[in-house]
Amino acid sequence: MAAGVQDRELKAADYLLSLRSLTSELERAMQAIACNALPDLEESVATQQMLSSRIRELADDLCVPLEANSALPRVTLDKDMTIQIRAASDELQTLNQRYAMLIRHSSRSVALMAALFSSLKGQIQEASGPRLKHQTWSCQM
């Protein structure tokens, strides 16, 4: 049972580290969006996917009871570790909401730009009169 407890503590520590790493990746992705750094964003998204899978696996492992025998006392994580995990999870959730808003806003911006550039049916207008002909370009949004 001691080996099971130690394994569970190691998984909890790995879970906490993975939560913090995912938080860093979300911040990195938002910075990449702000800087228009597509390669950095793509790399960050790939890392986010890997970390998310790892977090899901660890969460599944940590949710399984340590002992199938219900007569034995239930083994729980250290209180300090639980507090740290909860704080990291809350921070990640808050950051994830900001990230989602940024993605939604960016998607709307991209849609507006796509609409603008897809309507390249701009009209060339020439000024009339005795002056030289001046050309202007306009498009309708």
Backbone hydrogen bonds in HBPLUS format (Angstrom, degrees):
<---DONOR---> <-ACCEPTOR-->    atom                        ^
c    i                          cat <-CA-CA->   ^        H-A-AA   ^      H-
h    n   atom  resd res      DA  || num        DHA   H-A  angle D-A-AA Bond
n    s   type  num  typ     dist DA aas  dist angle  dist       angle   num
A0004-GLY N   A0001-MET O   3.06 MM   3  5.01 116.5  2.48  93.3 109.0     1
A0005-VAL N   A0001-MET O   2.95 MM   4  6.30 150.9  2.04 151.4 159.3     2
A0006-GLN N   A0002-ALA O   2.97 MM   4  6.20 162.8  2.00 149.4 153.8     3
A0007-ASP N   A0003-ALA O   2.91 MM   4  6.06 157.4  1.96 145.7 152.1     4
A0008-ARG N   A0004-GLY O   2.95 MM   4  6.07 154.3  2.02 141.3 148.4     5
A0009-GLU N   A0005-VAL O   2.90 MM   4  6.20 151.8  1.98 148.1 155.9     6
A0010-LEU N   A0006-GLN O   2.95 MM   4  6.21 154.3  2.01 147.8 154.7     7
A0011-LYS N   A0007-ASP O   2.92 MM   4  6.19 154.5  1.99 147.7 154.8     8
A0012-ALA N   A0008-ARG O   2.88 MM   4  6.11 150.5  1.97 143.1 151.7     9
A0013-ALA N   A0009-GLU O   2.92 MM   4  6.16 154.6  1.99 145.5 152.1    10
A0014-ASP N   A0010-LEU O   2.90 MM   4  6.13 154.4  1.96 145.0 152.4    11
A0015-TYR N   A0011-LYS O   2.77 MM   4  5.94 150.7  1.86 144.6 153.2    12
A0016-LEU N   A0012-ALA O   2.93 MM   4  6.18 159.2  1.97 148.1 152.7    13
A0017-LEU N   A0013-ALA O   2.97 MM   4  6.19 162.6  2.00 147.4 152.2    14
A0018-SER N   A0014-ASP O   2.84 MM   4  6.02 153.4  1.91 145.7 153.4    15
A0019-LEU N   A0015-TYR O   2.91 MM   4  6.21 152.7  1.99 149.2 156.4    16
A0020-ARG N   A0016-LEU O   3.04 MM   4  6.32 162.5  2.07 151.8 156.1    17
A0021-SER N   A0017-LEU O   2.86 MM   4  6.07 151.3  1.94 145.4 154.2    18
A0022-LEU N   A0018-SER O   2.89 MM   4  6.07 154.7  1.95 146.5 152.8    19
A0023-THR N   A0019-LEU O   3.00 MM   4  6.27 151.1  2.09 144.3 152.4    20
A0024-SER N   A0020-ARG O   3.04 MM   4  6.36 156.2  2.10 144.9 150.7    21
A0025-GLU N   A0021-SER O   2.92 MM   4  6.23 149.7  2.02 144.5 153.4    22
A0026-LEU N   A0022-LEU O   2.93 MM   4  6.21 150.9  2.02 148.9 155.9    23
A0027-GLU N   A0023-THR O   3.10 MM   4  6.41 160.0  2.15 149.6 154.6    24
A0028-ARG N   A0024-SER O   2.88 MM   4  6.13 152.7  1.96 144.6 152.9    25
A0029-ALA N   A0025-GLU O   2.84 MM   4  6.03 152.8  1.91 145.7 152.7    26
A0030-MET N   A0026-LEU O   2.96 MM   4  6.23 157.9  2.01 149.2 154.7    27
A0031-GLN N   A0027-GLU O   3.01 MM   4  6.23 154.0  2.08 145.1 152.3    28
A0032-ALA N   A0028-ARG O   2.91 MM   4  6.16 150.3  2.00 143.8 152.3    29
A0033-ILE N   A0029-ALA O   2.93 MM   4  6.23 153.1  2.00 148.3 155.2    30
A0034-ALA N   A0030-MET O   2.97 MM   4  6.22 160.5  2.01 146.1 151.4    31
A0035-CYS N   A0031-GLN O   2.95 MM   4  6.17 142.3  2.10 143.3 153.4    32
A0037-ALA N   A0032-ALA O   2.85 MM   5  4.86 165.3  1.87 146.8 148.7    33
A0036-ASN N   A0033-ILE O   3.14 MM   3  4.99 158.9  2.19 101.3 107.7    34
A0041-LEU N   A0037-ALA O   2.99 MM   4  6.29 156.1  2.05 153.1 160.8    35
A0042-GLU N   A0038-LEU O   2.86 MM   4  6.08 166.3  1.88 161.5 164.3    36
A0043-GLU N   A0039-PRO O   2.99 MM   4  6.15 159.6  2.04 145.8 151.3    37
A0044-SER N   A0040-ASP O   2.91 MM   4  6.06 155.9  1.97 145.1 152.2    38
A0045-VAL N   A0041-LEU O   2.87 MM   4  6.10 159.6  1.91 154.2 159.4    39
A0046-ALA N   A0042-GLU O   3.08 MM   4  6.30 157.9  2.13 145.5 151.1    40
A0047-THR N   A0043-GLU O   3.02 MM   4  6.28 156.5  2.07 146.0 152.6    41
A0048-GLN N   A0044-SER O   2.76 MM   4  6.02 153.7  1.83 150.3 158.4    42
A0049-GLN N   A0045-VAL O   2.97 MM   4  6.23 154.0  2.04 147.9 153.9    43
A0050-MET N   A0046-ALA O   3.13 MM   4  6.42 157.9  2.18 146.1 151.6    44
A0051-LEU N   A0047-THR O   2.87 MM   4  6.12 166.6  1.89 155.6 159.2    45
A0052-SER N   A0048-GLN O   2.82 MM   4  5.92 157.2  1.87 148.7 155.5    46
A0053-SER N   A0049-GLN O   3.06 MM   4  6.25 156.5  2.12 145.0 150.6    47
A0054-ARG N   A0050-MET O   3.04 MM   4  6.31 158.4  2.08 147.5 153.7    48
A0055-ILE N   A0051-LEU O   2.84 MM   4  6.07 159.4  1.88 152.7 158.2    49
A0056-ARG N   A0052-SER O   2.97 MM   4  6.15 157.9  2.02 146.0 151.9    50
A0057-GLU N   A0053-SER O   2.98 MM   4  6.26 160.5  2.02 150.4 155.3    51
A0058-LEU N   A0054-ARG O   2.95 MM   4  6.16 166.2  1.96 153.3 157.0    52
A0059-ALA N   A0055-ILE O   2.83 MM   4  5.96 158.6  1.88 149.7 156.1    53
A0060-ASP N   A0056-ARG O   2.98 MM   4  6.16 158.2  2.02 147.0 152.7    54
A0061-ASP N   A0057-GLU O   2.98 MM   4  6.27 158.6  2.03 148.3 154.2    55
A0062-LEU N   A0058-LEU O   2.84 MM   4  6.05 157.1  1.90 151.5 157.7    56
A0063-CYS N   A0059-ALA O   3.00 MM   4  6.11 133.3  2.23 141.7 152.9    57
A0072-LEU N   A0069-ASN O   3.34 MM   3  6.00 156.9  2.40 114.4 119.3    58
A0082-THR N   A0078-ASP O   2.96 MM   4  6.27 158.0  2.01 154.7 161.4    59
A0083-ILE N   A0079-LYS O   2.94 MM   4  6.21 156.5  2.00 151.1 157.0    60
A0084-GLN N   A0080-ASP O   2.96 MM   4  6.21 159.8  2.00 148.3 153.8    61
A0085-ILE N   A0081-MET O   2.87 MM   4  6.08 159.3  1.92 151.9 157.6    62
A0086-ARG N   A0082-THR O   2.93 MM   4  6.12 161.5  1.97 147.9 153.1    63
A0087-ALA N   A0083-ILE O   2.93 MM   4  6.14 160.8  1.96 150.3 155.5    64
A0088-ALA N   A0084-GLN O   2.90 MM   4  6.08 163.1  1.93 150.1 154.9    65
A0089-SER N   A0085-ILE O   2.85 MM   4  5.97 154.3  1.92 147.9 155.7    66
A0090-ASP N   A0086-ARG O   2.88 MM   4  6.10 156.6  1.93 148.3 154.4    67
A0091-GLU N   A0087-ALA O   2.94 MM   4  6.15 161.5  1.98 149.5 154.6    68
A0092-LEU N   A0088-ALA O   2.90 MM   4  6.05 156.9  1.96 144.2 150.9    69
A0093-GLN N   A0089-SER O   2.88 MM   4  6.09 154.4  1.95 146.2 153.4    70
A0094-THR N   A0090-ASP O   3.00 MM   4  6.24 161.1  2.03 151.1 155.4    71
A0095-LEU N   A0091-GLU O   2.97 MM   4  6.15 166.1  1.99 150.3 154.4    72
A0096-ASN N   A0092-LEU O   2.77 MM   4  5.87 150.7  1.86 145.4 154.4    73
A0097-GLN N   A0093-GLN O   3.06 MM   4  6.31 146.6  2.17 142.9 150.5    74
A0098-ARG N   A0094-THR O   3.18 MM   4  6.57 155.4  2.24 146.7 152.9    75
A0099-TYR N   A0095-LEU O   2.85 MM   4  6.10 157.7  1.90 151.2 158.0    76
A0100-ALA N   A0096-ASN O   2.87 MM   4  6.07 155.2  1.93 144.9 151.4    77
A0101-MET N   A0097-GLN O   3.00 MM   4  6.27 155.6  2.06 145.4 151.6    78
A0102-LEU N   A0098-ARG O   2.93 MM   4  6.18 155.7  1.99 148.1 155.0    79
A0103-ILE N   A0099-TYR O   2.90 MM   4  6.16 158.4  1.95 150.8 156.6    80
A0104-ARG N   A0100-ALA O   2.90 MM   4  6.14 162.9  1.93 149.4 154.2    81
A0105-HIS N   A0101-MET O   2.86 MM   4  6.04 164.8  1.89 150.3 154.7    82
A0106-SER N   A0102-LEU O   2.80 MM   4  5.94 161.9  1.83 149.8 155.4    83
A0107-SER N   A0103-ILE O   2.79 MM   4  5.95 152.3  1.87 147.8 155.8    84
A0108-ARG N   A0104-ARG O   2.99 MM   4  6.29 155.1  2.06 148.6 154.7    85
A0109-SER N   A0105-HIS O   2.96 MM   4  6.25 157.0  2.02 148.2 155.0    86
A0110-VAL N   A0106-SER O   2.85 MM   4  6.09 158.7  1.89 150.5 156.1    87
A0111-ALA N   A0107-SER O   2.90 MM   4  6.10 154.9  1.96 145.1 152.2    88
A0112-LEU N   A0108-ARG O   2.90 MM   4  6.18 156.3  1.96 149.7 155.7    89
A0113-MET N   A0109-SER O   2.93 MM   4  6.19 161.2  1.97 149.8 155.1    90
A0114-ALA N   A0110-VAL O   2.80 MM   4  5.99 157.8  1.85 149.7 156.4    91
A0115-ALA N   A0111-ALA O   2.92 MM   4  6.11 156.2  1.98 145.2 151.5    92
A0116-LEU N   A0112-LEU O   2.88 MM   4  6.12 155.5  1.94 146.5 153.8    93
A0117-PHE N   A0113-MET O   2.88 MM   4  6.11 167.9  1.89 155.5 157.7    94
A0118-SER N   A0114-ALA O   2.81 MM   4  5.83 136.4  2.00 141.1 153.2    95
A0119-SER N   A0116-LEU O   3.33 MM   3  5.51 143.5  2.47  97.4 107.2    96
A0123-GLN N   A0138-SER O   3.23 MM  15  5.86 143.2  2.37 146.3 155.4    97
A0125-GLN N   A0136-THR O   3.20 MM  11  5.56 162.5  2.23 149.9 155.3    98
A0136-THR N   A0125-GLN O   3.19 MM  11  5.56 147.0  2.30 143.5 153.2    99
A0127-ALA N   A0134-HIS O   3.00 MM   7  5.31 149.8  2.09 143.7 152.9   100
